[in-house]
Amino acid sequence: MLSALAQSTIPEIPRRPPETHIEPPMVFVQPIWEYRDLRRTLPDPGPLAEAELNALGADGWELVAVYPEPTSLHFYFKRLTR
C-alpha cells in the first residue's frame, strides 16, 4: 500500500511530442532534349577539334554518338532544352 501511495505522489514528467520530419514529395519530370547533328566531310576537315568540342560542352551539348559514312562523319549531340 505504501508503494502505491508513493507512486501516486510522484509528479509525472511532461513528455514532448515526437518530432515530425516532413519530406516533400518526389516528382519526376520527364527531361526534354534537343539534338544537334554535326557533319564532317572526309578527309577534310576530319574529326572535331578539341577546342570545338570544349565550346560545345560549355554550351551544354553532350556527344552521344558518332556515325561513320564512307565520305563523312556524323557527330550527334544532345542537351536539355532551356
C-alpha positions as CSV (number, residue, x, y, z in Angstrom):
1,M,0.0,0.0,0.0
2,L,2.8,2.4,0.8
3,S,4.4,1.8,-2.6
4,A,1.1,2.6,-4.4
5,L,0.8,5.8,-2.4
6,A,4.5,6.8,-3.1
7,Q,3.9,6.2,-6.8
8,S,0.8,8.4,-7.0
9,T,2.6,11.3,-5.4
10,I,5.5,11.4,-7.8
11,P,4.7,14.1,-10.3
12,E,4.6,13.0,-13.9
13,I,7.3,14.4,-16.2
14,P,5.7,16.1,-19.2
15,R,6.5,14.4,-22.4
16,R,7.4,16.2,-25.6
17,P,5.6,15.2,-28.7
18,P,7.7,13.2,-31.1
19,E,9.5,15.4,-33.6
20,T,8.0,15.2,-37.1
21,H,10.0,15.4,-40.2
22,I,8.1,16.1,-43.4
23,E,9.6,15.0,-46.7
24,P,8.5,16.9,-49.8
25,P,7.0,14.6,-52.4
26,M,9.4,13.4,-55.1
27,V,8.0,14.4,-58.5
28,F,9.7,13.0,-61.7
29,V,9.7,15.4,-64.6
30,Q,10.5,13.9,-67.9
31,P,13.5,15.6,-69.4
32,I,13.1,17.3,-72.8
33,W,16.1,17.0,-75.1
34,E,17.2,18.9,-78.1
35,Y,19.6,17.3,-80.6
36,R,22.3,18.5,-83.0
37,D,24.0,16.7,-85.9
38,L,27.4,18.0,-87.0
39,R,28.6,16.5,-90.2
40,R,32.2,16.5,-91.3
41,T,33.2,15.6,-94.9
42,L,36.3,13.3,-95.1
43,P,39.2,13.6,-95.4
44,D,39.0,17.4,-94.8
45,P,38.5,18.8,-92.2
46,G,38.2,15.4,-90.4
47,P,37.0,15.0,-86.8
48,L,36.1,17.8,-84.4
49,A,38.9,19.7,-82.8
50,E,39.3,19.7,-79.1
51,A,38.6,23.5,-78.9
52,E,35.3,23.0,-80.8
53,L,34.3,20.1,-78.5
54,N,35.1,22.2,-75.4
55,A,33.0,25.1,-76.8
56,L,30.0,22.7,-77.4
57,G,30.4,21.2,-74.0
58,A,30.5,24.7,-72.4
59,D,27.2,25.4,-74.2
60,G,25.6,22.3,-72.6
61,W,26.0,19.9,-75.6
62,E,26.9,16.2,-74.8
63,L,28.3,14.0,-77.5
64,V,26.2,10.8,-77.6
65,A,27.1,9.1,-80.9
66,V,29.4,9.1,-83.9
67,Y,28.1,7.6,-87.1
68,P,30.7,7.0,-89.9
69,E,29.8,7.0,-93.6
70,P,32.1,6.4,-96.5
71,T,32.6,10.1,-97.2
72,S,31.7,11.8,-93.9
73,L,31.3,11.5,-90.1
74,H,28.2,12.5,-88.2
75,F,28.6,13.7,-84.6
76,Y,25.3,13.6,-82.6
77,F,24.9,15.8,-79.6
78,K,22.1,16.3,-77.1
79,R,21.3,18.8,-74.3
80,L,18.4,19.6,-72.1
81,T,16.2,22.3,-73.5
82,R,16.4,25.7,-71.8
